[in-house]
């Protein structure tokens, strides 16, 4: 795992801490220039304090952009609304390095650099929340752009360039809002698409296995049953007229049935000896899910010498279902670790995810029937089953011990 992978995984497992660091970084960049404007402004002290507190609120709520995106957006919107209503402030251009500007320049306080952080909140709602909430945030932001334009008109009067300048200012604000919203929606749709592709990959793996089993059963049984039915029908038709030929038909039926039974036993013997057609397919299953962009890691230790066919099949289904659930409920940005450990007398299979991004969780809800089915499979195969939250994510685990009847926890 590269250091960038480690950083990415850590930020997803600790969204509040990582976003708090992001808020701190933005504050370091935009806080000083905003403070410079407030220090040289000639305005009522309460207005300057109000502008400073509102700017701080917009910056601080960046830390909540993933864990509470709607609440952070509402707080930022209210802070910006208050800032827009504050009286304009007189700013002397010399301390700010604005050469050529007229003395006593009057500006609205929402022009503080810290106000641009509001777009971070709009992006968060657009990227991580459903379309209705996203459209509501867009409407609020466009309304805010209109209010800012109107406030600019009251600050500068007719402006040097008149209404054309106001129109250009409005277009610039609306373009910034619309562009930010569009970028967020693009990420939302891409994340949904990746989740669907990953889930389809797991489902395809299950469908491939079902088709393989169906082909095997058809090859073993279909021909033998056809022969048995044909001989039985013929023997029944000639039984009264030619008992010898009827007896011959019964002999063929018995031989064919024995051959079919031998084939079935051979197939079951292969399954028992392999613990392995199912276990051997685990790396391919992991690779198919990984190919969709999901971060899946597989670790294997030991040899499955004592694992029964039923336990092997239950273990495969457990891994398959756990991968499906991780993608379905935690999203495509989840990190999943699959551990297969064989020790003398026991085998342990565990699938653990890190919970993914908070905004991805529960994007594709389920009823939990899959895990209940896996639990029953594990119990029927003599294993123990556990599933539950762990370290911000979710773990599914099964253990099979030689000679022991399993229990479900």
N, C-alpha and C positions, 0 to 999 in steps of 0.2 A: 504494500500500500504506500503510495507516494505521500509526501507531506501535504500536498494540496487535497488529496482524498481525506487525510486525517482532519484537516481544518474544516472541510466541507461537512464531514460527518459530525464533528464536534459542534459546529454551529447549528446543525439540525437537531441535535439532541439537547442543546441548551439555547433555545430561541430567545429567551428573555435576556440572558447574559450577553449573547452576541449582538442583539439589537440595542442593548444599553451601551455597548462599546461603540456601535455605529452612531448612536445619538451623541455620545461624547465626542467622537471624531468630527461630526458635523458642527457641533458647538464650538470646537476649537477653530474651525475654518470660518464660520459665519458669525460667531459671537463677537469677536473683537471689532469688525467693521460696523456691526449694528450698534455696539456700545459707543463707538466713536461718534456716531450721528447723534445719539441721545445726549452725550456729554457736551456737545457744542450747540445743542438746540435751545432756542429761546421759546419756551412754552410752559404752561402751568406744570408744577412739579407732579401733581396727581396724574396728569396726562402722560408725562414721561414715564412715571412709575407703572402706569397701566400698560403702556406700550411694551415696556421691558418685561413685565410679568406675562403678558400675552405671548410675546416672542419666546420666553422661556417655556411656556406651556406647550407651544407648537413643537419646540425642540425636544422637550422631555418625553412627550408621548410617542416619539419615534421608537422608544424602547418597547412599546406595546403593539407595534405594528403587525406582529404575527399572532401573539397570544390573545389580543383583544382589538382587532382591526377596527370594528365598528365604533367601539367606545373611544379609541384614539382619534378616529376621524371626527366624531361629534365634538370632542373637546377642542381639537384643532380648528374646526369650523366656527365654534362659538368664540374662540380666542381671536380669530381673524375678523369676525363680525364686530367684536368690541373694538378692535384696532381701527377698523374702517370708520367707526363713529367718533373716534377721538378727534379733538380739534387739530387743525394743521399746525405745524411747528415752523418757526423761523430758524433757518440754519445759515450760519456764516460760512461761505465757501472756502475761505482761506485755510482753516485748519484741516479741511478735508482734501486739500490739493486740487480744488476745482478752479483752476485758473480761467479767467475770462468770464466767470459767472458773476451776475450782479449781486451786490451786497443785499442781505436780507432775503435770500431765496426762500420761498415758502413751499414745503412739500408735505404730502400726506404721510402719516406714520406707517402706513402699510407698505411703503417702499423700503422698509428695513430689509437688509439682505436675509435675515432669518425668516422672513415671510415666505421665501421660496420653498422652505421645507414643507409647506402645506402640500405640495405636489407629491411628496413621499407618501403621505397618508392617502391621497387619492389613488395612487398606484397600488397601494396595499389592498384597498377595498376592491379595485378592479381586477387584481390578479388572483385574489384568494377567496372572493365571496361570489355567490350566485348572481346571475344576471339582474334580477330585480333590484337587489341591494346596490349592485354596481351602477345601474342606471340612475337610481336615486342619488347616489354620490355624485354622478356626473351632472345631474340637474342642479344640485346644490352648488357645485363648483362653478358652473356657467352663470348661475345667479350671482355668485360672488364676484365673478369677472365684470358683470354689468354694474354692480354696486361700486366696485373699485373705479370703473371708468367714470361713473357719475361723480364720485368723490373727487376724482382728479379734476373734473370740470369746475367744481366749486373751489378747488385749491388754486387753480391758475386762471380762473375766469375764462375769457374767450381763447386763451392760449395764443402764442405767436402765429401758429399756422391755422388757427380756428378749428372748425369741426372736422376737417380732414385729419388733423393730428389725433383728435379724440377717436375717430373711427379706426385709425391705424393702431392706436393703443388697445382698443377693444379687440381688434382682430388678433393682435399679438397675444393678449391674455387668453382668448378663447382657443387659439392654436396651441398654446402651451397646455391648457387643460385637456383639450381633445387628444393631443398627441400622447400625453401621459396616460390617459384612460385607455387609449387604443393599445399602447404597449402592455398595459396590465392585462387587458382582455386576451391579447395574443398569448401571453404566458399561461393564463388560465386554460385556454383551449388546448394549448400544446401539452400541458400537464394531464388534462383529461384524455387526450388522445394516447399519450404514452401509457396511462393506466389501463386503458382498454386494450391496447396492443399486448401488454404484458399479461393481462388476464386471458386473452385469447391464446397466447402461447402455451400457458398452462393447460387450458382446455383442449388445445390441439394435441398435447402430449397424452392426455387421458383418452381422447378419441382414437389416437394411433394405437394405444395399447388395447382398447376394446376391439378395434378392427383386427389386430393380430390374433387375439384370443379367438375371435369369431372364425377367422380363417382356419386356425388350427383345429377347432372343434368340427368345422365343416369337413375338413380333409379326413379326420379320423372316423366320423360317425356317418356322414351322408351316404357314402357308397354302401357300407355294411347294412344300413337300414333299408336301402332300396332293394338290395338282394334279398333280405329277410322278408320284406313285404311281398315281393314277387313270388318267392318260393312258397310262402304261406298261402297266397291266393291260388296258385297252381295246385298245390297239394290238396287244398279243400275241394277244388273242382273235380279232381280225379280220384278222390279217396274211395268212393263207392265202386267205381269201375276198375281201378288198378291199385290195389293196396300196396303192391311192391313199389310203384312209382311214388306213391304218397309217402311211404317210409323213406325213400331216397330224398324227397324234398325236405322232410323233417331233419334228415342227417345234414343236408346242406345248411339248413337254418341253424342247427346247433353249431356247426363248424364256423359259420360266419359270425355268429354271436360270440363264440369264444375268441375269434380273431379280433373282433371289435373291442371286447373286454381287455384283451392283452394290450391293444393299442392305447386304450384309456389308462391302463395301469402304467404303461411306459411313459405317457405324458405326465401323469402325476408323479412318477419317480423322478423325472427330470426337474419338476418344480421343487420336489423335496430336496434333491441333492444340490440344487443351485441355491437355495436361499437366495437365489442369485439372478434369475432373469429379471426380477423386480429390482434387486439391489444394483445390479449392473446397469440398470437404466437411470439411476439417480444422477450420475454426472451429465448424461445427455439432457435430462430434465432441467437441471440447473443451467446448463449452457443455453438451452432454448429461452429460458427466462432472461438470462444475462444478455442475450443478443438483442432484446428489446430495449436495453438501456438501463435496466434495473441492476443495482449493485448487489450481486449475490456472491457469497464466498462459501466454498465447500471444503471442509477438513475431514479426512478419514484416517482412522487409526485402527490397527489390528485386522484380524481376519474373521469372517463370519462362519466359523467352522461348525458351531452348534446351533445355528439359527434355523428354525423350522420354516417350511414353505409358507404357512399361514402367517407367521411373524414377519417374514420378509415382505409379503404382500401388504400387511398392515403398516409396516414401516414406510414402504413406498407411498402408500396412500396418505399417510400422515404428512410426509414431506410435501407431497403434491398439494394437499389441501392447505397446509400452512403457508406455502408460497402464494397460493391464490389469495388467501385472506390478507397476507401482508400487502400485496399489491392493491387489493380491493379496498382495504380500510385505511392503509397508511399512504397510498399513492405511489407514483413511479419513482419518487426521489428517496424511497426507503432504502436502508442498508440492511441486508438480511444475511445471517450467518447460519449455515447448515452444518451441523456436527454429527458425524457418524463414528461412534467409538465402540470397538469390540474388545472385551477383556475376557479372561478365562471364566466361562460360565454365565456371561451376560453380554448384552448388546444394548447400547443407548443411542437413541436418535433424538436430536433436538433441533428446532428451528427457532431462531430468535431474531426479531427485527428491532430497530432503534426508534420506531414510532413515526419515522418520516417527518415531513414538514407539518406543522400544526394546521396549515391551511389545506393540506391534502387529506387529512384524516376524515374517514367516514364519507369519502366522496362517492363510493359505490356501496351503499349499505346492504347487509345480508341478514338472514334470519338465524344464523348459527346452526342450521341443520347439518352443514358439512362437518363441523367439529364433533357434533353428537354422533354422526355416523362413524367417524374415525375412532372415537372413544369406544364404541361398541366393537369395532373390528379389533382394536388392541386388546380389549378385555377377552373377546372370544379366542384370540391367539395366545392368551396366557400372560399378557403384559400389564404393566401399570401405566396410567395416563395422567398427565398434568397439563394444565393450560391456564395462563393468567398473565397479568401485567408484570413487567420486570424492567427496572431502570429506565422508565419512560417509554418503553416499547412493549412487546408482547412475545411470550415464549410458549411453544408447544413442545412437549417432551414425552417420550415413551421409553420404557425399559423392559426388556425381555430377559428373564433368567431361566436357565435350563432346569427343567423339572419342577418349576413352581407355577401355580395357578395365579394369574394376575388379579389385581384389584384396581379399581378406578378411584382416584382421589378427586 
